[in-house]
């Protein structure tokens, strides 16, 4: 899905919000940094000012004693410049890194509160780019703006103060070409903002494509689709290149115009001031101090001219960051803090649509507390959606989902989700140790409880042969483990969690026959006396379920025990016949 270019927000309002949310807490450090940069910027003006006694008293007046105090003063100015540079940059780097880190944490914390609809509209690569790419862009640009712009503005102010002190008329002559910059600057700012926004959107597309390619590398190779994927990736990076070339080309317009304005100023001052010096109205020292102030102002002016692109880069990234932070979850926590008194499950006339496609059509069934209920049916029938409804990953369009006779929407989200231990089709493991992945189910579990869960899920068998045992990292997404091993880790996590309701979505689908028997035995013991909801395609695993609910096209078509449904000879019996070749 191609991410839309966000609607442009006024830059001042973005930076006001940025100040309120992130910068204001560092205002003490920023005041110190500002004072240091004021000193650094002032040194250029002091150097320029010292040229007046250098020429008038040393070169023209030939005062020998002046050489030492003028030279010593100039050395002290450069020493002050070096010290303030190091101290100011170090402090600002610490501030900018702190802001970037906090923004990344805020973004991830907020993203984890959002619901399924947000993640359908925003693929992982796009979100990674926002959490990482955009915050780093803001950090880098912010450091440039603060260390560069503030220092240069102060330097310009002080240099022009020196110039005005020497001769206000010369100063006006130096600025005679400045109005040339006004209209182009406004046009350049708008153009760069638009192109940077497009570039950031394409950067998200690049991250998404990389995520897909790297996780689907085996499929790409087997289908010999390398050229296709290279071409598609190339199209994305070409769009980024084109946008960034246009930004770079446009960004130099202001510096180029600044050169022209500076040239006009130099010629004007030379024509006016040079004549006055030759006529003896002004000293050589006056002219050289003024001319050096003008020359030293040239580079800060040029650098400030290049900041149009940096400013708009920061604005575009901030806009994308706040676009995520301003997204509100559609699923809100309920007021009930108490857990359910019992754990029966009931769905009453539940309807649900995704993007205009109806998934559930008035689904109704009940699962008794302490019993095992299995959901079976063809792929796409809506079985996994039931789990999402129970845990409120999604809310129904209409109808009710109840746990313990109470609508799940009434429960506090944390309290509700504490009632479930879940094992999904694809085990969600993280690039941490085996121990940490299992303890994710209950971080405060003691060694004995952990050992029992590992034994019950048969994780101990393969953990014991790992070089680091339970401290062995499992790799990104559990890549160093086999599919069956990953599933057993997920089952151990669910066993350790020991919640009153057990949700099993094809929990043994990735296991070989021997492992399946072992784990199924552990799950059978775990589910005794516990409300258990099972999704199964391997119908052999749910023969002993207390109730089997057959779902087709989002509707319940049959329910009963295995024997009852086989006797009916209906939809369930046909599924069994297809899977086992039984003559029903």
Secondary structure by P-SEA (a helix, b strand, c coil): ccccccccccaaaaaaaaaacccccaaaaaaaaaaaaaaaaaaaaaaaaacccccccccccccaaaaaaaaaaaaaaaaaaaaaaaaaaaaaaaaaaaaaaaaaaaaaaaaaaccaaaaaaccaaaaaaaacaaaaaaaaaaaaaaacaaaaaaaaaaaaaaaaaacaaaaaaaacccccccaaaaaaaaaaaaaaaaaaaaaaaaaaaaaaaaaaaaaaaaacaaaaaaaaaaaaaaaaaaaaaaaaaaaaaaaaaaaaaaaaaaaaaaaaaaaaaaaccccaaaaaaaaaaaaaaaaaaaaaaaaaaaaaaaaaaaaaaaaaaacccccccccccccccbbbbbbcbbbbbcccccccccccccccccbbbbbbbcccccaaaaaaaaaccccccbbbbbccccccccccaaaaaaabbbbccccccccccaaaaaacccccccaaaaaaaaaaacccccccccccccccccccccccccaaaaaaaaaaaaaaacccbbbbccccccccaaaaaaaaaaaaaaacccbbbbbbccccccccccbbbbbccccccccccaaaaaaaccaaaaaaaaaccccc
